[in-house]
């Protein structure tokens, strides 16, 4: 199949997507000539690096996308890598997007938000920030200096009173129209200037405004600008001056150790060093310095809305001219990429390299998180369970409930030993509210595997290994479900019993006992704990929603107005349920027929959301008692694990 496709490859620019035996995309690349580049991978005489040989050994098929130019191929490659996160591409280590600071300039009264994606082209974005805590501290500083709102109020409506932020000097309360849109927009523009590094320009403008306000005798406004100037000057004193010229530059340095890469970014704005940021990347099988720099370039500047005119690097990236053309097209100005040769620029690059090496040394003190360690863990698991190959994709399932009520199921996915959070799924149990863990497990597994194995709309294929949280009972249910769906020979199974952390597999009476220091055991317990967290979080959310519901929410003929009138008349739901038909009829808006329907509904329901039953006996659930019961339920629901232990009434991961 591959040999036939190789003959038909066009000699045109485009993107190629390598796929493994399961149809998963494991590598994305681009080339000015698809024919030459893709064919080179499969030529026996090619002197490939170990990473390429390893990747090619996994390739069973490939697809290509032809475009008009190499620049279009570069842009498409960046988007496909972000979408599919192929295993063999060099990418950010964290399985998430770095946070950005969004200024919603598309709104009349903009606000500050911490986001993960650039969703609205009308808004301004700053970042990415590898440290979310530092970003939130930045938001606090911006609030203090520029008094920009962070709330999510509907600004089309005017509120009567401002919130606490107004009284402590963190917002000028545009929601109350204490400040009009033009003056508020000035505050936002000042904050944007500050974030872009134009502090000197901002200081000059603020001094002029302060003098103008003083001449106009607007002393309150003048004092506010004076305080802002003091804050900006104090912040500016902490910034290191590295150039006499008003230069805007980025310094990028990379350092690698095996498959782990650290990229260091120093930002210079108006000749001042604003700060430095470290980014960790992984490259399975390793890669050359130029490839590392090129991969980081694409990911960093694809997220960064501000691109300086000059970018200095510790090593020139692959395809330097093409990257420069891409960044120039994005920023609408010529972007220069070059190596610093001498003087202060060379010294600053050495500082960036030193920081990158130090960060890498600190990360190497935790080798268990590395790619090689994860690979060894999966190979250990393969040998322990007798699998034909190391499991690429693993799924784990768990149930959470409180005595059968508000029952939910969770499914988490790990690929190559790392969480794949976009593939996580949660299930609301529909088959009943009795405490039957086996029935609930059967429902979740049936709903998950009833999809066609080739249907990628819901899941990216089948797992090589499915782990159920529990002992032999839960494992038996999984065996039956997969047999009914004809998947027994395609998905390996194991049950993880919490008491001793033993693995049970079909066909073996004795458990598989992994050493406490085993990397494979750490991997499966990590999966189990993540499944537990995901299940319990969803269960608490469902339970909280149910507890907030009222017996009147579903009552026939009772809308929000009558509901409020009834509660106001009787004072509480308990008194309403104890009222007679005649007493209910006395409420304004309640006719004879409607009163009878409500009376019959309330007394026929018996129990509504765990509160009505106690109310009908003259009791009232205090919020503290309910919270205590919730916590106890979560504890009880996760306590019945293990091969020979009882499993009724359990509900957690």
Phi, psi and omega in degrees: 000314180294319181298322178292320179293325180298326180290335186261005182294135179277153176270061184223160177291151179174191183237142177239144182236112180276138182234150178266191185295335180271001182084008180280142178279116185251349177202139176234131178218171179224161181200154174286339177223105180299323182299311183290316186291310184293321179297328183297332180294329189255014177271122184300331184279351183292137180270077184278154173289159180305323180299317182292319179297319178296315181295315182297326179296338179268345187284127176242349179195166176207156175236157178227152175231118181272135177233178186275334184212165179291330177295317176298323178296320178297314180296317179295321178299315179301316181293321181289323177295319178296322183286313189263341183047060183298144187297319187272358174277144174291128186209167177306142182291316181293138179275053180195167176275143175288146184288154178236156172260121181253132170249115188281068182292349176283353178260160179294321177240089185298158177224168178261137178217147171263120185229172178249346182223152173272097187265327187241115181294344179281345181266164178257142182232143178229139182130198008283158179246116179292338180251105182295327178296319178295324178295317180293327174294325176296319178299319179297319178296317179296322176298316183294319185277321189245353174056055179258140184289152174237003184282169179248030180294152173283108187282355174287341179254139179266128179267161184278322185231142177284165179273184184297329181303326180295318185284338178257013172078027179254356181202147178267010174057060174294342179295333179263357184065027171296337176230139182274170186298315181299315180292324178293323178297326176299318178300318181295317179297324178295319178295321179294318176302319180295316181293331179277357178089008180272055186288322180296316177299319180294319180297316179299317181294321180292322178296319178296318179295321181296317178296320180294319179292325179294317178296328179275002179066024174270076190290329179294314177296321179298317180294324179295318178294322178300316179295321178296319177300317180298317180296317180294319180294321179294321176293319181295330179294334181280348182272135183278126176280120183245354181207143177283344181265153177279072185260143173246113185218154169244138176248121182243126177229144178235146174220140185228153175217103184067240183261000181257134183234138172243126176250129180248133180240124172251129182253122177248122180231125183054039177080001181249140177279107183282329181165178180226152181223141179248137179232134179256134179231159176234140178228092181305125182089353180083168180199164179283161183301317181295322178292321178299312181296319180297317180296318180292320177309308186297317183285320184290311184278349172288330178267337187272122183281337180256125180237117180289166182285338180230130177238120180256138188231155177282334175213139181294132179287159171300142178059053183301314182296321180293319178296320178297319178295320180296311181294325178295322179291329179285315185271351180065017174221157181292124179251126183257133176242121182205167177270133174286136187257323187203173172070207186295328180293321177294320179296321179292324177294322177296324176297317179297318179296320179297316179296321179296317180295319180295317178298320180294320178297320178295320179292328181289348174288348178240068187292342183296344182269359186283167180297316182298321180294321178294322179296317178296322179298317180292325177292322175300316180295322177300313181292319183295323184263357179070037180277156181287334178208163178296132184291120177284311181244127177236143177234147179227137185237143178211162180238144175222133179200170175238100182054039178088346183268156182047042184286137179222160174236154179228150177224123177245155185234131172242134174238126184053038175083003181240147179298139174247082192291336178288349179258359177298146177223149174231149187231135172266121185293131184247350191275000178147170182240024173269150185284075180239097185295323182293319178298317180295318178297319178299317181297314182297313181295321179296316180293325180289315188264004176286342175295151174299137180303335180263003180276107184264008180290329182254320183222150177275067177080187182269153176280153171284333181219130175247126179247127175255139182280106182149184183261218187294327181296310179295323179296320179299321177298316180297320178299316181295317182295314181294326178294318179297327182267002177071032183243011185300324183271001183248340182232121175283150186235150172203147175245133182252111180270129190287329189304310181243006184057044178264148176257130175251135180235151181300140177088352180242128179281328180269147180285159171271117184254114178268146178298147182299332180267006183291136176293328178295319179295319178299323181292312184289325177290328174298316177299313181300316180294324178291322177295318178299313180300315183294320181291313183293323178299316179292318179300317180295323178296315179296318182294320179296318179296317181295322182293329181282346182287152180251155177297341181274350186300323183251012181291137182293131175078005182252107176267189183295322181295310179294325178300313179294322180295319179295314181293325178292322182290315185266340177092333180197163178293324180301315180291326178296317182290335177274353183285154177275171179297321180295321180293321178294324182294339181284346180288138181299131179091355181257104177280178183297312181295314181295321179297318179295317178300317180294317180300316180291323180296313183296323184270346176273334183295323178078307181209130179233113175058029175080359183247327187292326183298314180289326180294325182290343177260016177078016180252160180226130179277121175280146180304324181294321179294320180295319180295319179297317178299322179297315180296317179297321179298320179295323179292312181298324185290339182254007186268341185261080178243171170111164185293309185257006183275155180292146185238009178283152178065015178269157182206000182248182187286000000 
